Amino acid sequence: MALVDRRDAAPVLRVVPFSFAQAFGHAPTGVWTAPYAVRLAGVPGREGITVPVGANVVMAAAPRTDGILRIGSLDRPLESVEVPVHGTGHHVPGWAAPIVETAHALARLGGPGPGADLLLHADLPDDTGLAPSVPLSSATALAWTALHGPRLTALTLDALLRNTVDPPHDTADGNALRSAALCGGDGHALLVGSAGPVGEQPCDLAAAGLRMMLIVPREQPPARGAAASVAASLRSARDEVRRAGRMAALLRDGLMAEALALVTATQRARVPGYGGSWADTDPVVAAACRAGAFGARAAGGGTAVAAFLPVAAAVRVRTAVAAVFREQGRPVPRFLTMVGGAAAGAAHA
């Protein structure tokens, strides 16, 4: 039975293939999901710990034989894209760039002819600090290889994308986060090195009664604060690699609270590779931790913050953070709460 007809399927898994058929005039071949991801510790491009989170891109797809790539989004109904798979120089809106770049890279591995119709929905808006390129590229890679081959394991596909797709523009950490999306999940954190995944440790937020809360400002303040010196950045990077090792050991021993407390240490250390927004997020991190979060830090890009907290502390954290924003004369932020996610894959129900 097709997903669109499954009464027990999640609503989004029914809406996306239904909308695909309405948009393109034929049913999709399949539906794939890929999660957003966040780094817990470590330095972009070096050793670290990443986890997928419970927010996804859902993508329906069907093959074409004319070398054309057509892309639609339920979140941007007026911005459809149609480009040659093997063409270059065509204007593509920023949200679709990771999809087009991934399809172009994978199409080069085959002969001329294959194309695809794609329709997607993203659970998160683009300003949450979690790079949308990660689930978009991951879902596209899974859909494309399922439609046109070659059929690859998640690890092999991850390695292939590292070597064929240009680094994304919305994060300094795209390769490691995409590894988490493709190879992580199932209650584990993924240990990632410069060349790909190197292991995993247990990190089941839901089973531990924990949540990740994304605190997303409704407006972005101007960047401020001087950049750290090269020497300070190098020291911070070395310390952060060691901190990631300590976090891995704590997770292995089941000490979730102690492990997640190190997330705040990353914030205080001003780890390089995440832009210049540390100072803007410091008051939010401090308020979240005072209110009961085990650890918190800048989520990745912009001034969003990811806080890790017990379910019982959620109201206290929201109240404390909202007070900080009011004191600054800023609108109260959005609060998005989620658990860990599953690895990218085909949707079946």
N, C-alpha and C positions, 0 to 999 in steps of 0.2 A: 504494500500500500504506500502511495506517495505521501511525503510529509504533509503536504497541503491538506490531505484528507484524514490525517491522524488526529482524532479528538484528544488524545493524550499527549500530543506534542506541545512544547512550549509555544505560546502565541507567536513569537517572532519567527520561529521555525516554520510556521504555517503562512505567515504574512509575506515573508520574503519570496518564497517560490510562487505564491499566488500573484504577487506584484510583478515578478519576473514574467510570468505568462501574459499578464495584461500589457506589459511594456513591449515585449518582443514578439508576441503572437505565437509562442510555442512554449512547452514546458521545459524547465531546466533538466539537465542530466543529473545534477546532484546539488547538494548544499553543504558548505563547509563553514566551520567556525574557527576563529583564532583569537586568543586572549591578548589583552594589554599586559604589560609586564613592568616591574619596578626593580631597581637594584637596592638591596639591603645594605651592602657594604662592598668596599673595593673601589678601584679606580677604572674609569672607562679605558678600554684597550689593554688592561692588565687583569690580574686575578680579582675575582669578586664573587658575590652571591646574588642571584637574581631569582625572582618568583613571578609566575603568571598570576594575575588577579581575576576575580570573578566578573569581568566586563569584557565583552567580545565584539568582534566584527563578524557578522553573518553574511555569507556570500553564496548566491545561487549562480550557477554557470552552465553553459551549454557550448559545444564546439561549433566553429564555423570552418568553412573550407576555402574562403576567399581572401584570407590574410588580413581580415579586418578585426579590430578590437573595439567592441562597443561596451561602454560602461555607464551604468545608471546608479543613482543612490537615492534611497528613500529619504535621506536627510537633506538632499539638495535636488529637488525634483526639476529645477530649471537649469541644471548644469550637467547635462549628459555629455559624454565624450565619445567620439568616433575617430579612430586613427588607424593607419596601417601598422600592423605588428612589426614589420621590418623597416618602417619609415623613421625618419629623424627630422627634427626641426619644427615639428608641429606644436602649436600652443596647447598646453594641457594645464588645467587649473591645479593649484597646489595640492588639493586634497586627493586628486587622482594620480599624481606623479609617482608615488610608490607602486601603484598597480601597474601603470604603463611601463615603468623601468624594470619591474620584475618580469612582466610578460615579454618585453623585448629581450631581456637576458636569456630567458629560457627558450624563446623561439629561435635564437641563434644556434641552439644546440641541435635543432632539427632542420628539416628542409623547408622550402617555401610552401605556402598554402595554409597552414593552420591559423585559425583565429579563434575568437571567443566572444560570446555575449555574457556579460557579468552584471549582476545587480546586487547591491549590498545595503546593509544597515549597520551603523556603528552605535554601540551602547553609550559612548561618552562623547561629549563635545570636544573640540580640538584644544581647549584652553585648560585642560585639567592637569597639565604637567606630564602626563603619560603619553609618550610619543605615538600618534596614530599610525605612523609608518610601519610600526612593528606588526600589529595585527593585519593591516592592509597587505603588506608584502607577504606575510605568512599565509594568509588565506588565498591570495592569488597564486602563490607557488603550489599549494596543495591542489587547488582547482585545475591549474594548467597541467600539472604532471598527471593528474587523474584523467584529464580529457585527451592529452596528446602524448603522455609518456615523457621520459621513462619513469616507471614506478620505482620509487626510492624509499629507503627507510628515513625516519625523521632526522637521524644523525647525518646521513649522507646528503639529504636535501639541505640541511643547515650548512654543511661544509661547502656545498655547491654554491649556495647563495652568497656566502662570504667571499667567494672567488669570482663571482660573475656580476653581482649587483653593486653599484656605487653606494657608498655610505649614505644614509638618509640625512636630510637637512634639518630635521626637527629634533635631533638628539645627538650627543657625542657618544652614545652608548648603544647604537643600533644593533650591532652584531651580537652583543651579549644578551640584549633584551629579546632579540628574535630567537636566539637559542632557547631562552626560557619559554617563549611562546610555542616553539616547535617540539621541544624535548623535555620541558618541565612538567609541573602539575602533579596530580594524584597525591597531594599532601606533602610534597617535597620541595625544597629549595635546590636550585641548580647551581653547582660550582662551575664557573666559567673562566677559562684562561684566554690568552690572546689568540689561540688557535681554535677555540671551541670548548664544549663541555668537557669537564674533567672528573665529574662525580656529582653526588647529590647527598643531601642530609634531610631528615624529617623536619617538616615545617607546616603542620596542619593547623591553620588558624581556627577553623571551625571546631575541630575536635578539642582544642584547648580553650574554647569559649572566648576567642579573640576575634577582632575585626580590624580591617584597615579602613581608616576614615580619610578620604580625600577632602581637604579644605581648599576650596577654589575661590579666589577673589573674583568679584564681579567686575572689577576694573584693575588694570595693571599700573602700579605706581612707576614713576620714572626710575631707571636704574641709578644706583648710587653706590658709593664706596670704592676705594682704590683697589686695584688688583694686587694680589700678593706678589712678592718678589719671586724670582725664579728659584732661589735657594729655599725659601719658605714653602713653595709649592712642591719641590722635590722631597723635602722632609715630610710634608703632609702626605704625599703619595706613598712614601715608604711606610709611614705609620699606619696608613689605611690598609695597605696590603696585609700587614700583621694583624690589624683589627679584624679583617675578614677571616683570617685563620682562626682567631679566637672565637668569632661568631660561629664558624663551622663546628668547632669543638663543642661549644655550648649546645648547639642544635642537636648534635649527635648524642649528647647526654640527656636530651629531653628538657633542657633548661631554657624554655622559650622566653620567659620574662627577662632573664639575664642577657640572652642573645639579642632581643629586640631593644634593650637599653643601649646597646652599642650603636644603634641607628642614630641616637642623639649625639653620640660622640663624633660621628661623621659630620654632623651639622657644625659642631663646635670647632672641628679641625679645619673647616673650609677646604674640603677636598677638591682639588682641581678637576675641571672637566664638566662642571655644571653651571657655568655662567657666573654672573655677578650678583645674583639675587639673594645670597645668604643673609645679608643684613636685613633685608625686608622681611624675611621669614623668621628671624630670630624671636620676635615677640610672640608670634603664633606658636612656635615650637615650645617656648617656655610656658605659655599658658596651658597648652595641651598636656604637657608633662606634669605641671602642678595639679591639674584636674584629674589625673589618674592614668594618662597614657604611659605605657612602658617606654616608648621611644617615639621620636618624630624627627622629621627632616624635610628639606625641600624635596619635592616629588621628582624633580628632574629638570624641567624647563619652566621658565616664568617664575611666579611666586606662589604656586600651589604647594601645599604641604601634605605629606602622607604621615598619618599618626597611627600607631599600633596600640590597641587598647582592649581591655576587657569589655564585654557587652554591657556590664553594669555601669561602666564609666562613661558611656556614650553621651548621656544627657549632660553630665557635668562638663565634659570636654566641649560640647557645642556651646553651652552657656558661657564658659570661660573665654572661648575664642571669640564669640560674638561680642563680648564686652570689650575685648581688645580692639576690634574693628570700630565699635562705636566711639571709643575713646579717641581713636585716630580720625574720627569724622568720616569714616568710610562705610559703604553699605555692608550689611551682614553678608558673609560669604555663603556659597553653596556648600552643603555637606553631603558627600556621597560615601555610603558605607558598604563594604563588600568583604567577602572572604577570599581565600585563595582560589585560583581557577584551575581548570583542566587544560591539558596541552591541546594544541590545534589538531583538528581532524575532521573527518566526515561526520555530518549530523545524521542521526538515524531515528531520533524520536524527540 
